[in-house]
């Protein structure tokens, strides 16, 4: 062994690090150092994940609060549209109590009813025409089915009107429907 080779071997025994096999002569890190570095990297990623998770939870809570606030603002706007009707009804009843004039009271109520219809039209709400129409389970709720001279499945009477907003059903019409004539009645 030459002196240089022997010296290199002695250094390797004293220094537990290994040299790279690529001929660069650089000393590779200890496996413990690599493990510590990876554990530090994992801890950093776990910490980042926890922060992101907390931020997401805060985001969900904020979105839920904002949705609730938006819903309340929408309800408030709808209520504001109906407050003038309430005020006019209050005035009508107060006026009637003061002078007992039934004719002017009825006239005032008719105006309020017209005002109410106008508000409903502005909101796109339309009453469903039911009487005399074919029964449609998507728009009608049959409360009674009776034998009659009318054809089967025709709405005979409307107990409570139904309403649409655009093409969406708000409330079905409650109706009485014809079953047609029974065999006994036909003879």
C-alpha positions as CSV (number, residue, x, y, z in Angstrom):
1,X,0.0,0.0,0.0
2,X,1.2,3.4,-0.8
3,X,1.3,6.2,1.7
4,X,-1.6,8.0,0.0
5,X,-3.8,5.0,-0.1
6,X,-3.0,4.1,3.5
7,X,-3.7,7.6,4.6
8,X,-7.1,7.5,2.8
9,X,-8.0,4.3,4.5
10,X,-7.0,5.7,7.9
11,X,-9.2,8.8,7.3
12,X,-12.1,6.6,6.4
13,X,-11.8,4.6,9.6
14,X,-11.6,7.8,11.7
15,X,-14.4,9.5,9.8
16,X,-17.6,7.4,9.7
17,X,-18.9,9.2,6.6
18,X,-18.6,7.5,3.3
19,X,-17.2,8.8,0.1
20,X,-19.4,8.8,-3.0
21,X,-18.8,6.3,-5.5
22,X,-18.9,8.8,-8.4
23,X,-15.3,9.8,-8.0
24,X,-16.1,13.3,-6.8
25,X,-14.4,12.8,-3.5
26,X,-17.4,14.5,-1.7
27,X,-18.4,13.0,1.6
28,X,-22.1,11.8,1.7
29,X,-24.2,12.8,4.7
30,X,-24.7,10.4,7.5
31,X,-27.9,8.3,7.4
32,X,-28.9,9.9,10.7
33,X,-28.5,13.3,9.2
34,X,-30.6,12.4,6.1
35,X,-33.3,10.9,8.4
36,X,-33.3,14.1,10.5
37,X,-33.6,16.2,7.4
38,X,-36.5,14.1,6.1
39,X,-38.2,14.2,9.5
40,X,-37.8,18.0,9.5
41,X,-39.3,18.1,6.0
42,X,-42.2,15.9,7.1
43,X,-42.8,18.1,10.2
44,X,-42.9,21.2,7.9
45,X,-45.4,19.5,5.6
46,X,-47.6,18.3,8.5
47,X,-47.5,21.9,9.9
48,X,-48.4,23.3,6.5
49,X,-51.2,20.8,6.1
50,X,-52.6,21.7,9.5
51,X,-52.6,25.4,8.7
52,X,-54.3,24.7,5.3
53,X,-56.9,22.6,7.1
54,X,-57.6,25.3,9.6
55,X,-57.8,27.9,6.9
56,X,-60.3,25.7,5.0
57,X,-62.4,25.3,8.2
58,X,-62.4,29.0,8.6
59,X,-63.4,29.4,5.0
60,X,-66.3,27.1,5.4
61,X,-67.5,28.9,8.5
62,X,-67.2,32.3,6.7
63,X,-69.1,31.0,3.6
64,X,-71.9,29.6,5.9
65,X,-72.1,33.0,7.7
66,X,-72.2,34.9,4.3
67,X,-74.9,32.5,3.0
68,X,-77.0,33.1,6.1
69,X,-76.5,36.9,5.8
70,X,-77.5,36.8,2.1
71,X,-80.6,34.7,2.9
72,X,-81.6,37.2,5.6
73,X,-81.1,40.2,3.2
74,X,-83.3,38.4,0.6
75,X,-86.0,37.8,3.2
76,X,-85.8,41.4,4.4
77,X,-86.2,42.7,0.8
78,X,-89.3,40.5,0.3
79,X,-90.8,41.7,3.6
80,X,-90.2,45.3,2.6
81,X,-92.3,44.7,-0.5
82,X,-95.2,43.7,1.6
83,X,-95.0,46.3,4.3
84,X,-97.0,48.9,2.3
85,X,-99.8,46.4,2.1
86,X,-99.8,45.8,5.8
87,X,-99.7,49.6,6.5
88,X,-102.7,50.1,4.1
89,X,-104.7,47.3,5.8
90,X,-103.9,48.9,9.2
91,X,-105.1,52.3,7.9
92,X,-108.3,50.7,6.5
93,X,-109.2,49.1,9.8
94,X,-108.3,52.2,11.8
95,X,-110.5,54.3,9.5
96,X,-113.4,51.8,9.7
97,X,-113.2,51.9,13.5
98,X,-113.3,55.6,13.4
99,X,-116.3,56.2,11.1
100,X,-118.0,52.8,10.6
101,X,-118.4,53.5,6.9
102,X,-118.6,49.9,5.4
103,X,-118.7,51.2,1.8
104,X,-115.4,53.1,2.0
105,X,-113.9,50.2,4.0
106,X,-114.7,47.7,1.3
107,X,-113.4,50.2,-1.4
108,X,-110.1,50.5,0.5
109,X,-109.8,46.7,0.9
110,X,-110.4,46.4,-2.9
111,X,-107.5,48.8,-3.6
112,X,-105.3,46.9,-1.2
113,X,-106.2,43.7,-3.0
114,X,-105.3,45.3,-6.3
115,X,-102.0,46.5,-4.8
116,X,-101.3,43.0,-3.6
117,X,-102.0,41.5,-7.0
118,X,-99.5,44.0,-8.5
119,X,-96.8,42.9,-6.0
120,X,-97.4,39.3,-6.9
121,X,-97.2,40.0,-10.7
122,X,-93.9,41.9,-10.1
123,X,-92.5,38.8,-8.4
124,X,-93.6,36.7,-11.4
125,X,-96.3,34.8,-9.4
126,X,-99.4,33.6,-11.3
127,X,-102.5,31.8,-10.1
128,X,-103.1,28.4,-11.6
129,X,-106.4,28.1,-13.5
130,X,-107.9,24.9,-12.3
131,X,-111.7,24.7,-12.6
132,X,-112.7,22.9,-15.8
133,X,-109.1,22.0,-16.7
134,X,-107.8,18.5,-17.0
135,X,-106.3,17.2,-13.7
136,X,-102.5,17.6,-13.6
137,X,-100.8,16.0,-10.6
138,X,-97.9,18.4,-11.1
139,X,-100.1,21.4,-10.4
140,X,-103.2,20.0,-8.6
141,X,-103.8,18.2,-5.4
142,X,-107.0,16.1,-5.5
143,X,-108.8,16.3,-2.2
144,X,-112.0,14.6,-3.6
145,X,-112.8,12.4,-6.5
146,X,-116.5,12.2,-7.3
147,X,-118.7,10.7,-10.0
148,X,-120.2,13.3,-12.3
149,X,-121.5,13.8,-15.9
150,X,-118.2,15.5,-16.7
151,X,-115.4,13.5,-18.3
152,X,-113.0,11.6,-16.1
153,X,-110.0,13.5,-14.6
154,X,-111.5,17.0,-15.0
155,X,-111.2,19.5,-12.2
156,X,-114.8,20.3,-11.0
157,X,-114.1,22.7,-8.2
158,X,-111.1,24.5,-6.7
159,X,-111.0,24.6,-2.9
160,X,-107.7,26.6,-2.6
161,X,-105.9,28.2,-5.5
162,X,-102.4,27.2,-6.5
163,X,-99.6,29.4,-7.6
164,X,-96.6,29.3,-10.0
165,X,-93.5,31.5,-10.0
166,X,-92.4,31.3,-13.6
167,X,-92.5,27.6,-14.3
168,X,-91.9,26.5,-10.7
169,X,-94.8,25.4,-8.5
170,X,-95.1,27.3,-5.3
171,X,-98.3,25.6,-4.1
172,X,-100.6,23.2,-5.9
173,X,-104.3,23.9,-6.3
174,X,-106.5,21.8,-4.0
175,X,-109.3,20.5,-6.1
176,X,-112.3,18.2,-6.6
177,X,-111.9,15.9,-9.6
178,X,-114.4,14.1,-11.7
179,X,-114.3,10.3,-11.9
180,X,-116.8,10.4,-14.8
181,X,-120.1,8.5,-14.7
182,X,-120.2,5.1,-13.0
183,X,-121.7,2.2,-14.9
184,X,-124.9,2.4,-12.7
185,X,-125.4,6.0,-13.6
186,X,-124.9,5.4,-17.3
187,X,-127.8,2.9,-17.5
